[in-house]
């Protein structure tokens, strides 16, 4: 049976590419309703919400070598330029429903 309401969380594997290395980051994302997701992404795009705050809002957990908190995200931002934006993009993509071919 097709379930209309989404699960509150969903897992994802994000490939982070930087400094010539491809790294896999396992995360569990929080689901947001369409209106909530659009408002969050709009606030981020308009620089009304920082990438760190968005990541903390949409990521439930991760398998990184540091805890999921603002301090760790600051270290990630400084060391892996663009990683926070990659996480946000992966979350936005993961929310979207796609039709698979037969």
N, C-alpha and C positions, 0 to 999 in steps of 0.2 A: 504494500500500500504506500502510496506517495504521501509523505509528511509535509504539510504546508509550513509549519513553524520550524525555523532553523534551530539547531542545537546551540546552546549558549557559548560553546567554544568549539574550535576546530584546529587540528594539527596541520603544520606545514613545514616543509623543508625549503630553506632559502639558500641559494648559492651566492656567496659573497665573493666577488673577484677583486683582488687588489694586490699590488706589488708582485704581480706575476703568479699569484697563487689563488686557487679556487678552494674556498672553504665552505662546508655545509653547516648551517645553523638550524637546528631543530627548535621549533617554537610551537606554542599553543596560543592561538589568537582568540580574542573575545569577539563574538558576533555583535554586530550593531544593526539596528533597523536601517532601512535605506535613508530615511530623513536624518537620523543621527549620524550616519556615515558621511552623508553629503555635507552636513553642517561642520563636522570635524575636519574633513578634507578642505573645505572652503576656508575655515579659520586658519588652517596650516598654510594654505596657498597665499592667504592675505597677510601672513606673518603675524597673525593674532594669537597663534598657538605655536610654541616651539616644538621642534622635532622630538626632543626628549620627552615632553609632556604627552605628545601623541603616542609615542611608542609605549610609554608606561600605561596609557589608557587602553591600548589595543592588544598588548601582549600579556598573556596570563603567566606564562613561564617560558624558559629557554634552557638550552643545555650548554651554555657558555661557561668559561672558567671563572667567572665572577658572578655574584648575585645580580638579579634583575632589579636595579635601583638607579636613581639619578646619577650617583657617583660613577657607577660602572658604565652607564650610557655616555657620560662625559669622557671617560677614558676611551671608549669605543669610538666616539666622534673624533677625538684627536688622533687616534692611531689608524683608523680605517675610514678614511674620508668618503662620505657618501653612504656609509653602512646604514645609518638611521633612515635615510630616505629610501634605501632599498628595502628595509623592513616594512616601512609604511606602504610602499608600492606593492609589496607581496601581500600585505593584509588586504589592500583595496582589491587586488586581483582575486584573492581567495574568497572574498565575499560574493563575487559575481557568479551567477549561474551560467554554465555553458552547456550546450547540447553536444553530446558525443555522437559520432557517426555510428552507423549500424555495422 
